[in-house]
Amino acid sequence: MRIQKYLSTAGFCSRRKAEELILENRIKINNKSASIGDIIDISKDKVFVDGKLINNNTKQIYILLYKPKGYVSTTSDPEGRKTVLDLVTDIKERIYPVGRLDYDTEGLLIMTNDGEFTNILTHPSHLVEKVYKAKCSGNITKEKLNQLEDGILIENEYMTNKANIYYAQNFKDYFEIEIGIKEGRNRQVRKMFAELKNPVLSLKRIKIGFLTIDKLKRGKYRELTKKEIEKLKKLEVNKENN
């Protein structure tokens, strides 16, 4: 087994992160510094990261969490804020979030200790759609909906991919919308509506791929079923044909 895959299946990190650690000379196989592509014998070789032995016999965990507002989607926070790990204290294994939701956003978040699984869901070529329900200030127009569907220039830095609009309804001084995107840039949905001069008042992620928030209570989680895990693992590269 290649060293990158070993660390990934052990739930320590993704293959890409493993390569970074190797280049930083932080990984050793037995007493020798590792090189990218090294093959290890899992029955006898020992792998160390920063001097810590990494075992590849950890039970793999896959959960779907309904993150409330007021939690950061990291395993630690220098500001001392609550993290999503505070919501899963009954899980003994070391797990981490797949992607992230910002502090003021609630909704679905997958957590796992499977590095390969994480790579499948976060790699740009897989284009896993995430659907958000937003409440925004002002009203939405057909022209603005077209802009969302065509792509929006964010902060004069990058153009978003095409979004899918599943629902939009104007009210007196705000509107509600369900929007699907296949990117994961920081605070992207909020930035998209900020560009339209319709700041987000509340935001919830209600769907990741085929996984929905239905029946999941705020602050609670459920284990993904074997069928769901296999379906997610079999996601094929699905590049858009533009």
N, C-alpha and C positions, 0 to 999 in steps of 0.2 A: 504494500500500500504506500502511495506517495505521502510524504510528510504533510503536505498541505491538506490532503484528504483526511489524514489521521486526525489532525487538529480540528477540522471541520466536523467530522462525525463524532468527535469527542464532545462537541458542543462548546469548544473553547472560543473559536472564532471562525470567520469565513475563510475560504481559500485565499482570497485577495488579501485579507488582513494577515494571514499566515505568511504570505510572500513578503509583506512589508516587514514583519518581525524577523524573518530570515535575513533580509538585507540589512537589518539593524543589528545583526549578530546576537540576537536575544534567544535563539533556539539552539538547543544541543540535542544530538542523538547519542545516547550514552555519554561519552566524555568529549565528543567531537562536534564542532560547530556545524550546523546544518546548512545545506545548500538547496536551492530551489530544485525540486524534482527528485530529491533523495528518496530511495525506497527503503522502507523499514519492515522488519519482521515483527508483527505485533505480538508474537508469542515470546519473544526474548528481548527485543530492543526497548530501551527506556527513553522517553522524550521529556525534555525539560524546557520550560519557558521562564526566563529570568530566575533560573535555579529551582523552580517548582516543578515537581513531577506531574505530568498530565496523564491521567488514566483514560482509556477509551472504553470504559465499561459503564458509563453513566446512563441511566434510564432516560430515554428521549421523551421530552414533554412538549405538548402542543396544546395551547389554550387560546380561547377567544374571550377577551376581556372587554367589558363596557367601562371605559375610563371616564370618570367624572371630571368636571372642571376642577382646577386647583391641584392637579398632580402633574409632575413632569414625566415625560416618557423616556427616562434614562434610569440607570441603575444607581446613580448617586447624583447629588446636586450640591455644588459649592456654596449655594445660597441657603442651604438648609431646608429647602422646600420638600414637601412630601413627594415621593416617587411612586411609580406604578408597582414597585416591589412591595410597598406597604399594603397593597391590596391582595397580595398573594403570599402572605407570610406562612400559610399552611403548606406551601410547596417547598420541600427540602432541597430539591435540585437547584443549581444555579441556572436561572433563565434570564432572558433579556427581551426587550421589545423588538419586533420586526418593523422597521421604520419608526415614525413617531407622530404624535399629535401634540400640538402646542398646549401650553399651560391652560389657556382659556377655552380650549376646544374639548368637547366630550365625544364619546362614541367608541366604535370598534377598534381594537388593537390586538393583533396576534402576538403572543409571546411564546418563546421556545428556547431550547438549548441545542438545536440542530442547525449548524452553520450552513450546510448545503441547502436546507429548506429555506433559510433566510435569504440566501443568494438567489434562489429561484424567484422569490416574491419581490425582491428589491432590484433585481437586474433590469436596467432600462429596456432591454430587448423583449421582455415578457409582457410589458404593458398591461399589468393587472389593474383593472379599473376600480377606483374608490369613489363611492357616491356619498355626497354630503347634502344635508338639509340645512339651509341657511335662512336666517331672518336678517334682512338688510334695510337700512334707512332709505326713505324715498320710494320711488316707483321704478319698475323695470319697463323698458320699452322694447318694441320689436327690434329696433336698431341695436340696442344693447345686447339682446339675446343673440342676434346675428354675430356680434363681435365676439361673444363668448364661444360660439360654435365655430368661428373661424380662427380664433387665437388672438391673444391680447399681448401687446408689448408691455412688459413689466419693468418699471423703473429705468427704461431706456437701456436695459441690459440683455434681456432675452425674450423670445416670443414663445408663448405657451402653445402646446398642441391643441388640437380641436377638442372642445368639451361637448358632452352630451347633456341636453336639457330634458329632464323627465317630467318636470312640473314647475309652473310659475304662476303666481297669483298676487295681484296687487290688492292692497288694503288702503286705508285712509292715508297714512304717512309712512308705510313700510310695505315690504313685499316678502313673500316666502318663495323659496326656489329649491329644487333638488337638482344637483349638478354632478355629473360624473367626469372625473379626470383620470388620466393614466400616467401622471407624473407624481413626483414626491418632493418637490422643492419646498424649502422652508416657508411656511405660512402662505402657500401659493393661493389658496382660495380667497383668503382675506386680501391679498395683494391684488388679485384680479378685480374684485369688487371695489377696492380702493381706487383703481385706475378708472373705473366707471363713475366715480364720485358717489358710490352707494356703500358706505362703510358697513361692515358686518356687525350686527347686534348680538347674534348668537349663532353658533356653528356646531353641528353634530355629524360625525361620520356614521352613516347608517348601513353601509354595505362595502365589503371587500370582495371583489370577484363575485362568487355565488353565495358568499356568507352574508347573512343579514342580521340585524340587531333584534329581530323579532324574539319575544319571550325572554330576552336577557335583561336583567335588572341593573340599574346604575350601580357601579362599584362591585359587581359580581362577575364571575367568569364561568365558563364551561369548557370541558375538554373537547377538542375536535375529535370527531369519529374517525375510525380507520378509513372509511370511504372518503371522507372529506380530505384527509391527509394525502391519500393516494391521488385524489383528483388534483390537488394543488401541486403535488410533486411532478405530475405528468403534464403540467402546463408547457406548451410548446412555444418556441419563439414565434411571436405573432406580430411582426412588424407591419405597421400601417402601410397601405398601398396608396400613396398620394401622387 
